Amino acid sequence: MKDFVNKFIVGTIQLGYYPTEQEDVVFDMAPADWVSSAIVRIGQSPESVGNAYHLFNGVAPAAPTLASIARSANAYPTRSWAELKPLPFKEWKTILEGTCRGQGGESMTNVENALTPILSYFSGSRFPRVRIFDCDKTFRMLDHLLLHHAPAITEDILHRYILFYQRNGLL
């Protein structure tokens, strides 16, 4: 679990709270089978030589969507809570920092939060923005090769992520 999105989902569920005020933050999630297929097909195309292509999901979920799906999944069965609670970013960050530094409070104690390794990423006063690349050239190439764009990340897919985390001891 080395990427930001997975750490954010697991860490937020572990914490029991999610940061509000990030409605404009979109998490780039694209299924690995789609990404690998697109890389192979683009790489085999003579038109791709000398060009860079950014594979980005144009219909990725926003942060509040991730939190609402995790709430509905009751994703952390060893805790006695029915849902994640929304908090303004500054309050969320304070609880996260306390948890990651072993001060727990209402959140988990004696267990490292998945966000601990990237705690410094949240050092600002707002939720960090994910860099979005210009994908027009990529989308044109996908259309040229008659490849579908990345599928939408649905509630069902996010529930599968959470079940995977549970089965593998991450939650």
N, C-alpha and C positions, 0 to 999 in steps of 0.2 A: 504494500500500500504506500506507494511513493509519490503519487500525484496529488495536487491540491484538492481536486473535487472529492476524491475518496476520503482524504483526511478531513475535509470540511464536513462531509455527511456523517462520518463516524464520530468525529470530535464533537459536533453539535448534538448528536443524539446522546453521547456520553455525558455531556454537560447538562442537558435537560433544558437548555435555552437556545434560542436562535436570535441573531441580530436582525432588528428591523432597520429601516432606512437604507435598504439596499435594493429597492425594487428595480433599479436600472442595471443591476449586476446580473450578468448572464454567465452560466457555467457552460463551457464548451465541452459537451459530452457527445462522442460519436462512437458507435459500436465498432469494436476492433475488426470484425469481419468486413465491415464496409470500408474502413480505412485501408486495410491491407489489400482488398480488391482494387480500390481506387489507385493505390500506389503502383500496383503491378500494371494495371491497364494504362495509366498515364505514362509510366516508365517505358512501356513497350511502344508508345506512340512516337514516331519520328518528329512530330511537331513539338514535343516536350523538351528536346535537347536544348540546353542552355537556359532553361526557364526554371523559376521556383514556383511551387504550388503549395498553397496553404489549405489543408483539409480542415474545414471548420463546419460545424453544424449550424446552419442558419436558423434552426428552430430549437435551439437549446433552451432548457428551462431556466427561469429566473430563480434566484435564491429563495424567495418566499414559497415558491412552488415546491422546491425540495423539502423545505421545512414542513409544509402542510402534508406532504406525502409520508414523510417520516412519522409525523404525529399519528396519521391514520393507520400506520402499520404497527403501532405500539411496539416499536422496534427494539426496545431495551427491556426485556422481560424480567431481569433481575432487579429492576428498580420499581418502586411502587408509585408510578405516575401514569396518568392517562394520556398526557400530551406534552409536547414541548411548549414552553412558554416564550412568547415574544418579549424581547427587551430592546430598548434603544441601544444602539451600538456601543456607546461609552459604558453603559452598565454591563452589557454582555461581555465587553472586553475586560472589565474589572474582575468579573467572576471567572472568566477564562484564565486571566493572569494568576489569580489566587489559586485556582485549581492546579495550574501547571507548576506553580511554585510550592505546592503542598499545603496550601492554606484552606483548601476544600470548601468550607462553609456548607451551604446546602447541596453543593455538587459533589461529585465523586471524590473520595479520598483514597490514598494508597494505591491508586491506579493511574498510570500515565495517560493523559488525554492524548488522542491521536493528533491534536493540533500543537502539542508541546514542541515538536521539532521546528515548526514554522511560526511560533508565537511572534517573532519579530516582524513577520509580515503584517500583523495587525497593529503596528506601532502608531499609525496615524490617528487622526480624529474621525475618520470615516472608514467605511468598509473599503478595502482595496479594490481597485478596478482591474478586471482581467483584460489584458491587451487583446484587442481584436484586430486581425489582419485584413487587408483588402483581399477578398476572395473572388473578385469578378473574373479574373483570368482563369482561376480554378473552375468556377462554375461554367464558364464558356467551354473549357476543355472537357468537363464532364458531359455537357450537352453534346459536344462534337462527337464524343465517344459513345454516346447513347447510354451513359451511366446515370443512375438515379442519384439525386443529392442525398445527403445523410438523412436517415429516417428520424422522425421526431422522437424525442425521449418522452415516453408516455408514463403514466402512473404505474402501469404494469411493469415496465422496464425498471423503474426505480424501486418497486417492491422486490423485484428479483435481486437487485443490488443489495438491498437490506437483508434479504434471506441469505444471500451469499455471505455477508458480513457475519450474520448470526451463526451459520453452519461452520464457519472457519474461525470462530472464537474472537472475532474483532468486536463483537457486541455481546 
